[in-house]
Amino acid sequence: MLTYRVTVSTGTSEYSGTNNYIYVVLVGEYGRSERTLLDRPGLDFSRGAVDVYEVMCKEDLGQLHFVQLEKQRFWVEDNWFCRHVSVECPNGQTFHFPCHRWFIGEVIISIPEGSVKKVGDGSPVFDYYREKELLERQRIYRWMAWQLNVPRCIAAKSPKDLPQDVRFDNEKRSDFESSLQYALIELSLKKLVAKLSTSWLDLEDFKRIFWRMKKPVAEYLMNHWKEDWLFGYQFLNGANPFLIRSCTKIPDKMRISEDMVAPFLKGGTSLQQEIQKRRIFLVDFSILDAIPTNEIQGKKQYLCAPICLLYQNPDGNLMPIAIQLNQSPGEDNPVFLPSDPELDWLLAKMWVRTADFQIFQTSTHLLHTHLIAEVLCVATLRQLPSIHPIFKLLMPHMKYTLEINTRARGQLVSKNGIFDQVVSTGGVGSLQLAQREYAQITYESLCLPEDIRNRGMEGVKGYFYMQDGLRLWGVIQRFVGRIMDLFYHSDLQVTSDPELQAWIKEISEVGFASTRKMGIPSNFQSKDELVKFLTMGIFTCTGQHSPLNEAQIDWCAWVPNMPCSMRQPPPSTKGKVTMEFIMESLPDIRQSCIQMAITWHLGRQQPNMIPLGYDEDLYFTEEEVRKVIQDFQAELEVVELEIDERNHGLELKYDCMKPSNVENSITI
C-alpha cells in the first residue's frame, strides 16, 4: 500500500469550521483513490485548523489532477470553508490545490491541481473541468441592468441573493452592520432628536458632532478649512483630485478680465502670461448643470454648477482667484473674487465644495471605482476558470466587491436610501449624474498616466496624488508584466487564448454595453495591451479606490468643508451674505449628523484590512510566481519609504496612497 499525506486548511473567519463528515478522493493520471473519511466529526476541521491525514492506495496514482472533497451531514447541517489542500505523494512530490470556497449542504466539489493551465496546456481532463466550471459559474453569476445607461452589475437585489463565496465573512458583516449604529450613537443623535431639522447657530457648532471621530487630516481641516490655500490644495490632494486641469484658455462662459484677477497674481505678471507658464488651472462642474435636486422632509435642496479658476503662486500654493457659481454668464451670476466681502467669498467656496461632494461620491467614487471593478469581477467569474492565470491574478483584488456594491445599490443610492435622506442630488439626481459621466467616461481616464497627461497636470508642484499614484501604477504594471511573462511568451499566445478573449469581449460588449465611446478593447492583440488593461483593473481596485474611500472621513467629516447639500439658493448678488444665511444654507442638524456618521462608517480603515500585495489567499502555486510576488512586495516597501521621506517635512502629510494604507480590494 502507498501512503499519501493530505493536508487540509480550514478558513480562519468565524463559522468557517464544520462538525460534518469530510471525505476525500484523490484523482491522478493513473486512477483514483478510494473514498476516504478524513476527520473525526466534531473534532477536526475547526476554524483555522490545519489537519493532516493519510490516504492509502494500492497503486501509484501518478501526477495528481484533482482532489474531490465531499461534505456529508453529521448531526446538523454545518457549512465549511476550505482554504487549501496539499497532497504529499509517496515519492515526496507535493501537489497544491487552492480552494477558497464554501461547502454548503451535502456536496462534492472537485478542486483542480493549482498550477496554471490555459486551454490546451494540460490533459483533456482539465479542458472538460474548465468547461463544466464555467457553465456552472455562468448559471450562478448573471448580469443585471441595474439602471439604464450605467455599467451592468451582478444580478442580486440584496446580499442574500449572492453566492456565499463572494459574501462578507461573519466578522465583516457584523462590523459593517453595527458600525453605523455605533456612529449615530457617538454623535448623540438621540439627544438631538427634538431639533433634528433645525439649523446650526454657528460654524463652531459643527464641532459637537466632530470631536469623537478625529483623524489627523480631518482635525487639521477643521482648524484651517477657511484658508484659500487649503481650498486649492484639495483639488490636488483632497477627496477628488481628478477634476482639475491646466487652463489653456479662459472659457467664454466665464466672464473675467485681466483687471479682475491681476491683484491676486504675484510679481506684476498677467493672466495670459501665467496661462502660458501653466500656472493657471480650471475646475469646471458643468456636468452638474440642470441636474434635478432633492426635497428632504418637505424642503427643497439646491445645487449649482460652478466654474473655479485657480493660480499656483511662486510658493507652490494653489489659490482660488475667481468663482462663478453657474454656467451661463449674466448679471445674476457674478464672478466672486478673494477681494469680495469675507462671507461672500466663504459662501462661494462652500458652493464649490458641495458641488465637488456630489461628483466625488457619485461619479468619481461610485462609478469610476466600484462599478468599473464590478464589471471586471463578474466577467472574471463568468469567463475565466480557476486554473487560468488571469483568474488567479485578479481574484485577491475582487474580494467582497460584489457584496459592498449590492449594499450600495440597496442602501445608498436607492429610493429612500442615504442619498435621498441627506444629499442635494438625491437618488434621482445622482443617477442622472452617473449616467452623464458614464456617457463620457473613457478608457484613458481610467489609466492614470494618460489621465494626468490629458488634463495637462504633469509635473505640477505639490500634486502628491499624481506623484504617489504614478509610483503605484508603475509598481503594479511591472508586477503584472512579470506575471504575464511567465504564462504568455508571445503576442500570438495572447490572441489565441479563447478564454482570455471571451473575457475582454464580455467586459467591453456586455458589462459596458450601453456605451460605445469608452474605448475599452473587445479583444487583445498583444501582450502589452493585456498588461495595460490588467494594470488599470488592479489599480482601480486598489490605488484608485483606497484614497477615495479614506477621503470621506478626511475631507467630508467636517461638514462645512464638503456639505452634502445646500438648503438655500446660491447668491445672485454680492454684499448681502450674512452668517445667518450661511447657516440656513448649510445642512441642518439631522443631515449633518448622518453625513458625519456615514463618512466615518465608510471611510474608516476596515478591520482585518489586507494591504496591497499581501493577500494570504494565494491562488498561484508556482514558485516563480511567489518570487515575483516577493519582488512586488519589496518594490511596495520602497514606495512606502519614499512617501514617508517626502512627508517628513510636511505640516499636512499625504499618506493615503502609502502601500500599507491601500487596501487590496474594494471591500467598503
C-alpha positions as CSV (number, residue, x, y, z in Angstrom):
1,M,0.0,0.0,0.0
2,L,1.1,3.5,-0.8
3,T,0.6,6.4,1.6
4,Y,-0.5,9.9,0.5
5,R,-0.4,12.6,3.2
6,V,-3.3,15.0,2.8
7,T,-3.2,18.4,4.5
8,V,-6.4,20.4,4.7
9,S,-6.6,24.1,5.7
10,T,-9.8,25.5,7.1
11,G,-10.7,29.1,6.9
12,T,-9.9,31.5,9.8
13,S,-13.1,33.5,9.9
14,E,-15.9,32.8,12.3
15,Y,-18.0,29.8,11.4
16,S,-15.5,28.5,8.8
17,G,-15.2,25.2,10.6
18,T,-17.6,22.3,10.5
19,N,-18.6,19.2,12.5
20,N,-19.9,17.4,9.4
21,Y,-18.2,14.4,7.8
22,I,-15.5,15.3,5.2
23,Y,-14.4,12.6,2.6
24,V,-11.7,12.8,0.0
25,V,-10.9,11.1,-3.3
26,L,-7.6,11.7,-5.0
27,V,-7.7,11.7,-8.8
28,G,-4.5,11.1,-10.7
29,E,-3.4,10.3,-14.2
30,Y,-3.4,6.6,-13.5
31,G,-6.6,6.3,-11.4
32,R,-8.4,7.2,-8.3
33,S,-8.1,6.5,-4.6
34,E,-10.8,5.0,-2.5
35,R,-13.3,7.4,-0.9
36,T,-11.7,8.1,2.5
37,L,-13.2,9.7,5.6
38,L,-10.8,12.3,6.8
39,D,-12.0,13.5,10.1
40,R,-13.4,12.7,13.5
41,P,-16.7,14.6,13.3
42,G,-16.9,17.5,15.7
43,L,-13.2,17.4,16.5
44,D,-11.4,18.2,13.2
45,F,-11.9,21.0,10.7
46,S,-12.3,23.6,13.3
47,R,-11.8,27.3,12.5
48,G,-8.2,28.0,11.4
49,A,-7.2,24.3,11.7
50,V,-4.6,22.6,9.5
51,D,-5.3,18.9,9.7
52,V,-3.2,16.1,8.2
53,Y,-4.4,12.7,7.2
54,E,-3.2,9.6,5.4
55,V,-4.9,8.2,2.3
56,M,-3.9,4.6,1.4
57,C,-3.7,3.5,-2.3
58,K,-2.9,0.1,-3.8
59,E,-1.2,1.7,-6.8
60,D,0.6,4.8,-7.7
61,L,-1.8,7.5,-9.0
62,G,0.9,9.3,-10.9
63,Q,0.5,13.1,-11.4
64,L,-2.4,14.3,-9.3
65,H,-5.1,16.2,-11.2
66,F,-7.9,16.7,-8.6
67,V,-8.9,16.2,-5.1
68,Q,-12.6,15.6,-4.6
69,L,-13.9,16.8,-1.3
70,E,-17.3,15.6,-0.1
71,K,-19.2,17.1,2.9
72,Q,-21.9,14.9,4.5
73,R,-24.2,15.9,7.4
74,F,-23.3,14.6,10.8
75,W,-26.0,15.8,13.4
76,V,-27.0,19.1,11.9
77,E,-26.0,20.9,8.7
78,D,-22.8,22.9,9.2
79,N,-21.2,24.8,6.4
80,W,-17.4,24.7,5.9
81,F,-14.9,27.0,4.3
82,C,-11.9,25.2,2.8
83,R,-8.8,27.4,2.0
84,H,-6.3,24.9,0.6
85,V,-5.4,21.3,0.2
86,S,-2.0,19.8,-0.4
87,V,-1.0,16.2,-1.0
88,E,2.4,14.7,-0.5
89,C,2.9,11.7,-2.6
90,P,4.9,8.6,-1.7
91,N,7.8,9.7,-3.9
92,G,8.0,13.0,-1.9
93,Q,6.4,15.2,-4.6
94,T,3.8,17.7,-3.3
95,F,0.7,18.9,-5.2
96,H,-1.2,22.0,-4.2
97,F,-5.0,22.6,-4.6
98,P,-6.1,26.2,-3.8
99,C,-9.8,26.1,-2.9
100,H,-11.1,29.3,-1.2
101,R,-14.7,28.0,-1.3
102,W,-17.7,27.3,0.9
103,F,-19.1,23.8,1.1
104,I,-22.8,24.3,1.7
105,G,-25.1,21.3,2.3
106,E,-24.2,17.8,1.2
107,V,-21.9,18.4,-1.7
108,I,-19.0,17.0,-3.7
109,I,-16.6,19.6,-5.1
110,S,-13.6,18.8,-7.4
111,I,-10.6,21.0,-6.8
112,P,-8.0,21.1,-9.7
113,E,-4.3,20.9,-9.1
114,G,-3.3,24.6,-8.7
115,S,-0.7,25.2,-11.4
116,V,-1.8,27.5,-14.2
117,K,-3.3,25.7,-17.2
118,K,-4.5,27.6,-20.3
119,V,-6.8,25.9,-22.9
120,G,-4.8,23.0,-24.4
121,D,-1.9,23.2,-22.0
122,G,-2.8,20.2,-19.9
123,S,-4.6,16.9,-20.0
124,P,-8.0,16.8,-21.8
125,V,-9.5,16.2,-18.3
126,F,-8.7,19.8,-17.4
127,D,-10.4,21.1,-20.5
128,Y,-13.5,19.2,-19.5
129,Y,-13.3,20.6,-16.0
130,R,-12.9,24.2,-17.1
131,E,-15.9,23.9,-19.4
132,K,-18.0,22.4,-16.7
133,E,-16.8,25.0,-14.1
134,L,-17.6,27.9,-16.4
135,L,-21.1,26.6,-17.2
136,E,-21.9,26.4,-13.5
137,R,-20.5,29.8,-12.8
138,Q,-22.4,31.4,-15.7
139,R,-25.6,29.9,-14.2
140,I,-24.8,31.4,-10.7
141,Y,-23.3,34.7,-11.7
142,R,-25.6,36.6,-14.0
143,W,-25.7,40.1,-15.4
144,M,-28.3,42.6,-14.5
145,A,-29.1,46.1,-15.8
146,W,-29.5,48.0,-12.6
147,Q,-30.4,51.2,-14.4
148,L,-30.3,52.4,-18.0
149,N,-27.0,53.8,-19.3
150,V,-24.8,52.7,-16.4
151,P,-22.5,49.7,-16.3
152,R,-24.2,46.3,-15.8
153,C,-23.8,44.6,-12.5
154,I,-24.3,41.3,-10.7
155,A,-27.9,40.0,-10.7
156,A,-28.7,40.5,-7.0
157,K,-31.2,42.7,-5.3
158,S,-29.8,42.1,-1.8
159,P,-26.7,40.5,-0.4
160,K,-28.8,37.4,0.4
161,D,-29.1,36.8,-3.4
162,L,-25.3,36.5,-3.7
163,P,-23.4,33.2,-3.7
164,Q,-21.8,32.6,-0.3
165,D,-18.3,32.5,-1.9
166,V,-18.4,36.3,-2.7
167,R,-20.2,37.4,0.5
168,F,-18.7,39.1,3.6
169,D,-17.4,36.8,6.2
170,N,-19.3,36.9,9.5
171,E,-16.9,39.3,11.3
172,K,-17.1,41.8,8.5
173,R,-20.8,41.5,8.2
174,S,-21.3,42.1,11.9
175,D,-18.8,45.0,11.9
176,F,-20.5,46.6,8.8
177,E,-24.0,46.4,10.2
178,S,-23.1,47.6,13.7
179,S,-20.6,50.4,12.9
180,L,-23.2,52.8,11.5
181,Q,-25.4,52.4,14.6
182,Y,-22.3,53.0,16.7
183,A,-21.5,56.1,14.8
184,L,-25.0,57.5,15.3
185,I,-24.8,56.9,19.0
186,E,-21.4,58.5,19.2
187,L,-22.9,61.6,17.5
188,S,-25.6,61.7,20.3
189,L,-28.2,61.6,17.6
190,K,-30.9,60.6,20.0
191,K,-30.2,63.6,22.2
192,L,-30.7,65.9,19.2
193,V,-34.0,64.4,18.1
194,A,-36.1,67.3,19.3
195,K,-34.4,69.7,16.9
196,L,-33.1,67.5,14.1
197,S,-34.4,69.6,11.2
198,T,-33.2,72.9,12.6
199,S,-30.2,74.9,11.5
200,W,-27.0,75.1,13.5
201,L,-26.5,78.5,15.1
202,D,-22.8,79.0,14.3
203,L,-20.0,77.2,12.4
204,E,-18.4,76.2,15.7
205,D,-21.5,74.2,16.5
206,F,-20.4,71.5,14.0
207,K,-17.7,70.5,16.5
208,R,-20.5,69.0,18.5
209,I,-20.6,66.1,16.1
210,F,-17.0,66.0,15.2
211,W,-14.8,65.7,18.3
212,R,-15.0,62.0,19.0
213,M,-14.2,60.8,15.5
214,K,-11.0,62.6,14.5
215,K,-8.2,61.8,12.2
216,P,-5.1,64.0,11.7
217,V,-6.1,65.3,8.3
218,A,-9.8,65.9,9.4
219,E,-8.7,67.7,12.5
220,Y,-6.3,69.8,10.6
221,L,-9.0,70.7,8.1
222,M,-11.4,71.7,10.9
223,N,-8.9,74.4,12.0
224,H,-7.8,75.6,8.6
225,W,-10.7,74.9,6.2
226,K,-11.5,78.6,5.5
227,E,-8.0,79.3,4.2
228,D,-7.7,79.8,0.4
229,W,-4.5,77.7,0.1
230,L,-6.3,74.7,1.7
231,F,-9.3,75.1,-0.5
232,G,-7.0,74.9,-3.6
233,Y,-4.9,72.1,-2.0
234,Q,-7.9,69.8,-2.0
235,F,-8.2,69.9,-5.8
236,L,-4.7,68.3,-5.9
237,N,-4.7,66.1,-2.8
238,G,-8.2,66.1,-1.3
239,A,-11.3,63.9,-1.8
240,N,-11.5,64.4,-5.6
241,P,-8.1,65.2,-7.2
242,F,-9.4,64.2,-10.7
243,L,-11.3,67.3,-11.9
244,I,-8.6,69.9,-12.0
245,R,-6.9,70.6,-15.3
246,S,-4.4,73.0,-16.7
247,C,-6.1,76.0,-18.2
248,T,-5.0,76.9,-21.7
249,K,-7.8,79.4,-22.3
250,I,-10.4,81.1,-20.1
251,P,-13.8,79.7,-21.2
252,D,-16.1,82.2,-22.9
253,K,-18.8,81.3,-20.4
254,M,-16.7,82.7,-17.5
255,R,-16.7,86.5,-17.7
256,I,-13.5,87.6,-16.1
257,S,-10.9,90.2,-17.2
258,E,-7.3,90.8,-16.6
259,D,-8.1,93.6,-14.2
260,M,-10.4,91.4,-12.1
261,V,-7.7,88.8,-11.2
262,A,-4.5,90.9,-11.6
263,P,-4.3,91.8,-7.8
264,F,-4.1,88.1,-7.0
265,L,-1.2,87.3,-9.3
266,K,2.3,87.8,-7.8
267,G,5.2,89.6,-9.5
268,G,3.4,92.0,-11.7
269,T,2.5,89.3,-14.2
270,S,-0.6,88.9,-16.3
271,L,-3.3,86.2,-16.6
272,Q,-2.2,85.3,-20.1
273,Q,1.4,85.1,-19.1
274,E,0.5,82.8,-16.2
275,I,-1.6,80.6,-18.6
276,Q,1.5,80.2,-20.9
277,K,3.6,79.3,-17.9
278,R,1.0,76.6,-16.9
279,R,0.2,78.2,-13.6
280,I,-3.5,78.7,-14.2
281,F,-5.9,75.8,-13.5
282,L,-9.6,75.3,-14.1
283,V,-12.2,73.2,-12.3
284,D,-15.5,73.1,-14.3
285,F,-18.5,71.5,-12.7
286,S,-20.6,71.7,-15.9
287,I,-21.7,68.1,-15.6
288,L,-24.0,69.3,-12.7
289,D,-25.8,71.8,-14.8
290,A,-29.6,71.2,-14.7
291,I,-29.3,68.1,-12.6
292,P,-32.6,67.8,-10.6
293,T,-32.4,68.5,-6.9
294,N,-33.8,66.7,-4.0
295,E,-36.5,67.5,-1.5
296,I,-35.8,66.5,2.1
297,Q,-38.5,66.5,4.7
298,G,-40.6,68.8,2.5
299,K,-37.8,71.3,2.0
300,K,-36.2,71.9,-1.4
301,Q,-32.5,71.5,-1.7
302,Y,-30.2,73.4,-4.1
303,L,-27.3,72.7,-6.4
304,C,-25.2,74.8,-8.8
305,A,-22.6,74.1,-11.5
306,P,-19.6,76.3,-10.6
307,I,-16.5,77.2,-12.6
308,C,-13.4,77.8,-10.4
309,L,-10.2,79.4,-11.6
310,L,-7.0,78.8,-9.6
311,Y,-3.5,80.1,-9.7
312,Q,-0.3,78.3,-8.4
313,N,1.8,81.1,-6.9
314,P,5.6,81.1,-6.6
315,D,5.3,79.5,-3.1
316,G,3.6,76.5,-4.7
317,N,0.2,77.1,-3.1
318,L,-2.8,76.7,-5.4
319,M,-5.0,79.7,-4.8
320,P,-8.6,80.3,-6.0
321,I,-8.8,83.6,-7.8
322,A,-12.3,83.5,-9.3
323,I,-15.5,81.6,-8.8
324,Q,-18.6,81.7,-11.0
325,L,-21.5,79.7,-9.5
326,N,-23.4,78.9,-12.6
327,Q,-22.5,78.1,-16.2
328,S,-24.3,80.9,-18.0
329,P,-22.8,84.4,-17.5
330,G,-25.2,87.2,-16.5
331,E,-25.9,90.0,-14.0
332,D,-27.5,87.5,-11.6
333,N,-24.4,85.2,-11.9
334,P,-21.5,87.3,-10.6
335,V,-17.9,86.2,-10.5
336,F,-16.8,86.1,-6.9
337,L,-13.2,87.1,-6.0
338,P,-11.0,86.9,-3.0
339,S,-11.3,90.6,-2.5
340,D,-15.1,90.4,-2.1
341,P,-16.7,90.6,1.4
342,E,-15.4,87.8,3.6
343,L,-18.7,86.0,3.9
344,D,-19.5,86.3,0.1
345,W,-16.2,84.6,-0.7
346,L,-16.6,82.0,2.0
347,L,-20.1,81.0,0.8
348,A,-18.9,80.9,-2.9
349,K,-16.2,78.4,-1.8
350,M,-18.8,76.4,0.0
351,W,-20.9,76.1,-3.1
352,V,-17.8,74.8,-5.0
353,R,-17.2,72.3,-2.3
354,T,-20.8,71.0,-2.2
355,A,-20.6,70.6,-6.0
356,D,-17.4,68.7,-5.5
357,F,-19.1,66.4,-2.9
358,Q,-21.8,65.4,-5.5
359,I,-19.3,64.5,-8.2
360,F,-16.9,62.8,-5.7
361,Q,-19.5,60.5,-4.3
362,T,-21.3,59.5,-7.4
363,S,-19.0,60.0,-10.4
364,T,-15.5,59.5,-9.0
365,H,-16.1,57.1,-6.2
366,L,-19.1,55.0,-7.2
367,L,-18.8,54.9,-11.0
368,H,-15.0,55.2,-11.6
369,T,-14.1,52.6,-9.0
370,H,-16.9,50.5,-7.6
371,L,-18.9,50.0,-10.7
372,I,-15.9,49.6,-13.0
373,A,-14.5,46.9,-10.7
374,E,-17.8,45.1,-10.6
375,V,-17.8,44.6,-14.3
376,L,-14.3,43.1,-14.2
377,C,-15.3,40.9,-11.3
378,V,-18.5,39.5,-12.8
379,A,-16.8,38.9,-16.2
380,T,-13.9,37.1,-14.4
381,L,-16.2,34.8,-12.6
382,R,-18.2,34.0,-15.7
383,Q,-15.4,33.6,-18.3
384,L,-12.2,32.5,-16.6
385,P,-11.8,29.1,-14.9
386,S,-10.0,28.9,-11.6
387,I,-6.8,27.5,-13.3
388,H,-6.5,30.4,-15.6
389,P,-3.6,32.8,-14.8
390,I,-5.8,36.0,-15.0
391,F,-8.3,34.5,-12.6
392,K,-5.6,33.7,-10.1
393,L,-4.1,37.2,-10.6
394,L,-7.4,39.1,-10.2
395,M,-9.4,37.3,-7.5
396,P,-7.5,38.7,-4.5
397,H,-8.4,42.2,-5.8
398,M,-12.1,41.4,-6.0
399,K,-12.8,40.2,-2.5
400,Y,-16.1,41.4,-1.1
401,T,-16.7,43.8,-4.1
402,L,-19.9,42.3,-5.2
403,E,-21.5,42.5,-1.7
404,I,-20.5,46.1,-1.0
405,N,-21.8,47.2,-4.4
406,T,-25.1,45.3,-3.8
407,R,-25.4,47.0,-0.5
408,A,-24.7,50.4,-2.0
409,R,-27.4,50.0,-4.6
410,G,-29.9,48.9,-1.9
411,Q,-29.0,51.3,0.9
412,L,-27.1,54.3,-0.5
413,V,-28.4,55.3,-3.9
414,S,-31.8,53.6,-3.7
415,K,-35.2,55.1,-3.2
416,N,-35.4,56.4,0.4
417,G,-31.7,55.5,0.8
418,I,-29.0,57.7,2.3
419,F,-28.7,59.9,-0.7
420,D,-32.4,60.6,-0.7
421,Q,-32.2,61.4,3.0
422,V,-29.4,63.9,3.0
423,V,-27.8,64.7,-0.4
424,S,-28.9,67.6,-2.6
425,T,-28.9,65.4,-5.8
426,G,-30.8,62.6,-4.0
427,G,-31.2,59.3,-5.7
428,V,-32.8,60.6,-8.9
429,G,-30.2,63.4,-9.4
430,S,-27.3,61.0,-8.5
431,L,-28.4,58.5,-11.1
432,Q,-28.6,61.2,-13.8
433,L,-25.1,62.4,-12.8
434,A,-23.8,58.8,-13.1
435,Q,-25.4,58.5,-16.5
436,R,-23.9,61.7,-17.7
437,E,-20.5,60.7,-16.5
438,Y,-20.8,57.2,-17.9
439,A,-21.7,58.7,-21.4
440,Q,-18.3,60.5,-21.4
441,I,-16.0,58.2,-19.5
442,T,-13.1,56.8,-21.4
443,Y,-10.6,54.0,-21.1
444,E,-7.8,56.7,-21.0
445,S,-9.5,58.4,-18.0
446,L,-9.2,55.1,-16.1
447,C,-5.4,54.8,-16.9
448,L,-3.7,57.3,-14.6
449,P,-0.7,58.2,-16.7
450,E,-2.9,59.1,-19.7
451,D,-5.5,60.9,-17.5
452,I,-2.7,63.0,-15.9
453,R,-1.4,63.9,-19.4
454,N,-4.8,64.6,-20.9
455,R,-5.5,67.1,-18.0
456,G,-2.2,68.8,-18.5
457,M,-1.1,68.1,-14.9
458,E,2.3,66.5,-15.5
459,G,4.9,67.9,-13.1
460,V,2.6,70.1,-11.2
461,K,4.2,71.1,-7.9
462,G,2.6,69.6,-4.7
463,Y,0.4,67.2,-6.7
464,F,1.1,64.3,-4.3
465,Y,-1.8,62.2,-5.6
466,M,-0.2,62.3,-9.0
467,Q,3.3,61.5,-7.6
468,D,2.2,58.6,-5.4
469,G,-0.3,57.3,-7.9
470,L,2.2,57.1,-10.7
471,R,4.6,55.3,-8.3
472,L,1.9,52.7,-7.5
473,W,0.9,52.4,-11.2
474,G,4.4,51.7,-12.2
475,V,5.0,49.1,-9.5
476,I,1.7,47.3,-10.4
477,Q,2.5,47.5,-14.1
478,R,5.9,45.8,-13.6
479,F,4.3,43.2,-11.4
480,V,1.6,42.4,-13.9
481,G,4.2,42.3,-16.7
482,R,6.4,39.8,-14.9
483,I,3.4,37.5,-14.2
484,M,2.3,37.6,-17.8
485,D,5.8,36.9,-19.0
486,L,5.6,33.6,-17.1
487,F,2.4,32.4,-19.0
488,Y,2.3,34.3,-22.3
489,H,5.6,34.2,-24.2
490,S,4.3,36.0,-27.3
491,D,1.5,38.1,-28.7
492,L,0.3,35.0,-30.5
493,Q,-0.3,33.2,-27.2
494,V,-2.5,36.2,-26.1
495,T,-4.5,36.4,-29.3
496,S,-5.0,32.6,-29.4
497,D,-6.3,32.2,-25.8
498,P,-10.1,31.8,-26.3
499,E,-11.0,32.3,-22.6
500,L,-9.0,35.5,-22.3
501,Q,-10.6,36.9,-25.5
502,A,-14.1,35.9,-24.3
503,W,-13.4,37.7,-21.0
504,I,-12.4,41.0,-22.5
505,K,-15.2,40.7,-25.1
506,E,-17.8,40.3,-22.3
507,I,-16.3,43.2,-20.4
508,S,-16.5,45.5,-23.4
509,E,-19.7,44.4,-25.1
510,V,-21.8,43.2,-22.1
511,G,-20.6,44.8,-18.9
512,F,-20.2,48.2,-20.6
513,A,-22.8,47.5,-23.3
514,S,-24.6,50.9,-23.0
515,T,-21.6,53.0,-24.1
516,R,-19.6,52.7,-27.3
517,K,-17.3,55.7,-26.7
518,M,-15.4,54.2,-23.8
519,G,-12.6,52.8,-25.8
520,I,-12.0,49.5,-23.9
521,P,-10.9,46.9,-26.5
522,S,-13.2,44.0,-27.3
523,N,-10.1,41.8,-27.9
524,F,-6.4,41.8,-27.1
525,Q,-3.9,41.9,-30.0
526,S,-0.8,42.0,-27.9
527,K,0.7,41.2,-24.5
528,D,1.3,44.9,-23.9
529,E,-2.4,45.6,-24.3
530,L,-3.2,42.9,-21.8
531,V,-0.7,44.2,-19.3
532,K,-2.1,47.7,-19.6
533,F,-5.7,46.6,-19.1
534,L,-4.8,44.4,-16.1
535,T,-2.8,47.2,-14.5
536,M,-5.8,49.5,-14.9
537,G,-8.0,46.9,-13.3
538,I,-5.8,46.3,-10.3
539,F,-5.0,50.0,-9.8
540,T,-8.8,50.8,-9.9
541,C,-9.5,48.2,-7.2
542,T,-6.5,49.3,-5.0
543,G,-4.6,52.6,-5.5
544,Q,-7.5,54.4,-7.0
545,H,-10.2,53.3,-4.6
546,S,-8.4,53.4,-1.3
547,P,-7.6,57.2,-1.2
548,L,-11.1,58.0,-2.3
549,N,-12.6,55.9,0.5
550,E,-10.3,57.3,3.1
551,A,-11.0,60.8,1.8
552,Q,-14.6,60.5,3.1
553,I,-13.6,60.9,6.7
554,D,-10.6,63.1,6.0
555,W,-12.3,65.8,3.9
556,C,-16.1,65.2,4.3
557,A,-16.4,64.7,8.0
558,W,-16.1,68.4,8.7
559,V,-19.4,69.2,7.2
560,P,-18.8,72.9,6.2
561,N,-15.9,71.9,4.1
562,M,-17.9,69.5,1.8
563,P,-21.6,70.0,2.6
564,C,-23.8,67.1,1.4
565,S,-26.5,69.6,0.4
566,M,-27.4,73.3,0.5
567,R,-30.8,74.4,1.7
568,Q,-30.9,77.9,0.2
569,P,-30.2,79.0,-3.4
570,P,-26.8,80.3,-4.4
571,P,-26.3,84.1,-4.1
572,S,-27.1,86.1,-7.2
573,T,-25.6,89.4,-6.0
574,K,-22.7,90.4,-3.9
575,G,-22.6,92.1,-0.5
576,K,-25.7,90.6,1.0
577,V,-24.4,87.3,2.6
578,T,-24.8,87.1,6.4
579,M,-23.7,84.4,8.8
580,E,-27.3,83.6,9.4
581,F,-27.8,83.0,5.7
582,I,-24.8,80.7,5.6
583,M,-26.1,78.6,8.5
584,E,-29.5,78.4,6.8
585,S,-27.8,77.2,3.6
586,L,-25.6,74.5,5.2
587,P,-27.1,71.1,6.0
588,D,-29.3,71.1,9.1
589,I,-28.5,69.1,12.2
590,R,-30.1,65.9,11.0
591,Q,-28.3,66.0,7.7
592,S,-25.0,66.9,9.3
593,C,-25.3,64.0,11.8
594,I,-26.0,61.5,9.0
595,Q,-23.2,62.9,6.8
596,M,-20.7,62.6,9.7
597,A,-21.9,59.1,10.6
598,I,-21.8,57.8,7.0
599,T,-18.3,59.3,6.3
600,W,-16.9,57.7,9.4
601,H,-18.8,54.4,8.7
602,L,-17.5,54.1,5.2
603,G,-14.2,56.0,5.4
604,R,-12.5,54.3,8.4
605,Q,-9.9,51.7,7.9
606,Q,-11.6,48.3,7.9
607,P,-11.0,45.6,10.5
608,N,-8.6,42.9,9.2
609,M,-7.7,45.2,6.3
610,I,-5.4,43.5,3.8
611,P,-2.9,45.9,2.2
612,L,-1.9,45.8,-1.4
613,G,0.2,42.8,-2.3
614,Y,-0.2,40.9,0.9
615,D,-3.3,38.7,0.5
616,E,-2.8,35.4,2.3
617,D,-5.3,33.6,-0.1
618,L,-2.7,32.6,-2.7
619,Y,-4.2,31.3,-5.9
620,F,-0.9,30.7,-7.6
621,T,1.2,27.7,-6.6
622,E,4.2,28.2,-8.8
623,E,7.4,29.1,-7.1
624,E,8.4,31.5,-9.8
625,V,5.2,33.4,-9.2
626,R,5.9,33.6,-5.5
627,K,9.2,35.1,-6.3
628,V,7.5,37.8,-8.4
629,I,5.1,38.5,-5.6
630,Q,8.1,38.9,-3.2
631,D,9.7,41.4,-5.6
632,F,6.4,43.2,-5.8
633,Q,6.2,43.5,-2.0
634,A,9.8,44.7,-1.9
635,E,9.0,47.5,-4.5
636,L,6.0,48.5,-2.5
637,E,8.2,48.8,0.6
638,V,10.4,51.2,-1.4
639,V,7.4,53.3,-2.3
640,E,6.4,53.4,1.3
641,L,9.8,54.7,2.4
642,E,9.8,57.3,-0.4
643,I,6.4,58.6,0.7
644,D,7.5,58.7,4.4
645,E,10.6,60.6,3.4
646,R,8.6,63.1,1.4
647,N,6.1,63.6,4.2
648,H,8.7,64.1,6.9
649,G,8.9,67.9,6.4
650,L,5.2,68.4,5.6
651,E,2.8,70.0,8.0
652,L,-0.1,68.3,6.2
653,K,1.0,64.8,5.4
654,Y,-0.3,63.0,2.3
655,D,-0.2,59.3,3.1
656,C,-3.4,57.8,1.8
657,M,-1.5,56.2,-1.1
658,K,1.2,54.6,1.1
659,P,1.0,50.9,0.1
660,S,0.4,49.9,3.7
661,N,-2.8,52.1,3.6
662,V,-4.0,50.9,0.3
663,E,-6.5,48.0,0.6
664,N,-6.1,45.0,-1.7
665,S,-9.7,45.1,-3.0
666,I,-12.8,47.2,-2.8
667,T,-14.4,45.9,0.4
668,I,-16.2,49.0,1.6
